[in-house]
Amino acid sequence: MKVAGSHPRHRLDELIHSPVRFSVMATLASADQAEFGFVRDLVEVSDSVLSKQVALLEEAGYVTVRKGYVGKRPRTWLALTATGREAFHRHVAVLQEIAATAVPKGER
């Protein structure tokens, strides 16, 4: 008999699990930092959607936001914090653990 709450899904990070936030975290996990417009285009969301999702990740301490200029043009750069990087890797490990429990179609 399994103990209630023992399934790996209980260890998923609900904040990261959102498809947009997961995609943002995955994008940032592969770089030191990324420009807001690059992330927006890669994840295929609007400025406002990305802004809202990044604000949630920043509030949780997973992402830092740095504003500056390139020439006279304002730019925003996003980066994972150490906490965010650890949380993302834990989340991915749990997803892999869940996927590993899948029973091949012929063995059901």
C-alpha positions, 0 to 999 in steps of 0.5 A: 500500500502506497502512502498518500502523497508519495507519487513524484508529482507531489514534488513538482514545482507548481510555479514552474509547471505552467507551460509558459513559465517552464519554457522561460525557465528552460530558455534561461537555464541554457544561458547566463542571461537572455534579452527579454525580446529574445525570450518573448520570441522564442517562447512565442508570447506577447510582451504582456504575457511574458512580463506577468510570468517573469514577475511571478518568477522574480517574486519567487526569487527564481529570476532576476531582471536587469534593465539597461540600454544598448545605445539609446534603446532600453533593454531588459535582460533576464537571468535565473538565480542560483535558487531558480536554476536549482528549482528548475533542475529539481522540477525536470528531475521529477518530470523524468522520474514520472516519465520513467514510470511509463509502461511501454504500450505492449507491456500493459 
